[in-house]
């Protein structure tokens, strides 16, 4: 398993940071065959209330605990959306925040994406990144309720169904 973090620009002024890029899955999707991108978002409340980790977060639990050192991880909201390359998909996050994600294209088995996090009309963070198809990006911060909001972003590119051409028959001599 390979891990690679590629971020090109990041606005750190809002106390938000791209914390980790985990490459959990592999599988190249050819640029020509990509039909859509499914984006899964988990909004997680991380706090020190000694209540453990939600069972629904079991796939990323060890990453959360290793990176953030809170005693409680509670899933606040989960959303799945599907979009096409070049089109923006929007997610409503806890605390009145809005997350916009735009898949830009494929670079081998990496999905090129643009991410913008808003508080109302004000952008808090903008970044371009590449993530392995099926990987997970964890974004830590900002403060939320009695802890911090952690956003898990999982994009999966799906190949379009190829058009089946009818076999060409050769005339018999």
N, C-alpha and C positions, 0 to 999 in steps of 0.2 A: 504494500500500500504506500502510495506517495503522498506527501503533503507539500503544498505550495501556496504561498500567500502573495497575491499580486494585486496591489492597489496603486493607482496612479495619482489620485488627488483625494484629499480628505480635509474636511473642515473640522478641526478639533476645538474650536472656540466654544462650542455648546456643551462640552463635557461628554461627548459621545465619541466612541472609537470603534473601528473595526478591529475586533479582538482576535479572531481566529478564522482561518479558512481551512476546513477539514475536507479532504478528498476521500469520501467514504465509498464511492462507487466508481466503476469505470465503464467504458463502453462508448466507442467513437460513433458519432452520427455524422454522416457525410453532409456537407453544406447543402447540396442539392436536394437531399431527401428529407430535410427537416420540415415538419408541418406545423408544429406548435410547441410551446413550452408551458409545462405545468409548474406553477410556483406555489409552494407550501410555506405558510408563515405561521410560526408559533410565537406568541407574546408571552413571556415568562416573567413572573414577579420573583425576584431573588431578594431574600430578606434573612435576618438572623432571628427567627422565631422558633427554631428547633423542631420544625414539623416535617423534616425530611423532603423527599422529592416525589412529585406526582408520578404514578405508574405510567401515565401517558408520555412521560419524558424519558423513558428507560433507554431509548436509542442514543440520546445525547447526554445522559446523566453524568457519566464519568468525565466528559469534556466540560460540562458546567461546573462540576465540583473541583476539577483540577485548575480551571482558569479563574473562577470568581470567588471561591472560599466563603460562600454563604451557607447557612445551615438549612435553608428552606428554598425550594424551587417549585413554584405553583404555576400551572398552565392557566393563564387568564383568558386567552382567546386563540383559536386555531382557524385559519382560513386557507382554502385552496382556490386558485384561479388559473385559468388557461388563457394564453394569449399567443399571438404570432410574433415573429421577429420584427422589430421596428415599431411595435405597438406597445403603449404604456399600459400597465395593469396597476390598479390602485387598491390599497388595503387601509382600512380604518384601524388604528391602533389605540390601545388604552391611553387615557390622558388627553384625548383630543388630537393626537398626532396622526399624520397621514404618511404612508409609505408608498412611493411610486417606484416601480421597477420596469425597466425597458430592456428586454433581451435584444441585443444588437446583431448577433450572428454567432457562428461557430468558428473556432480555430482548432482544428483537430478534434480532440475530445473535450475541449474547453468551451464553455458558453461565455460569450462576452456580454456583460450587462452594465447598465447604468442604474444607480440607486440614488433617490433623493428622499430625505426625511423632512417633513414639514411640521411645524407647530402653527396651526392656522394657515396664514398666507406666507409665513416666513420660513425659508429653508434653513434647517438646522445643520444638515450634512448633505454633501453631494460627493459621490465617488463613482469611478468606473473601475470595474474589476473583471477578472476571468475566474471562473470556477469550473471544476470538473463536472461534467454531466452527472447528476445524481449526488453531488457534494453538498456540504452544509457550510453556510457562513453564519457566524455568531456575531451580532453587533451588541456591545454592552453599553449601558447608560440609556437614557437619562434617569434621574431620580423619579420614582413613582411610588405613591403611597408611603409605606414604611421601609422601602428598599429601593431597588433599581430594576428597571425594565430591561430585559435581555430579549433580543429579537433573533429568532432562528429562521434563516432563509434557505429553502431547499428547492432549487430549480432542476427540472428534468425535461430534456428535449425529447420529443417524440417524432420519429420519422414518418413522413407522409406515405400513404399506401402507393406503391408504384403502379403505374398504368400498365396493364398486361397487354402486350402487343400479340396479335394473332400470328402464329407461325407462318412463315412464307413457304409455300409449296413450290417445288420446282416442277416444271412440266416434264413429263416422261418423254424420252427420245423416240 
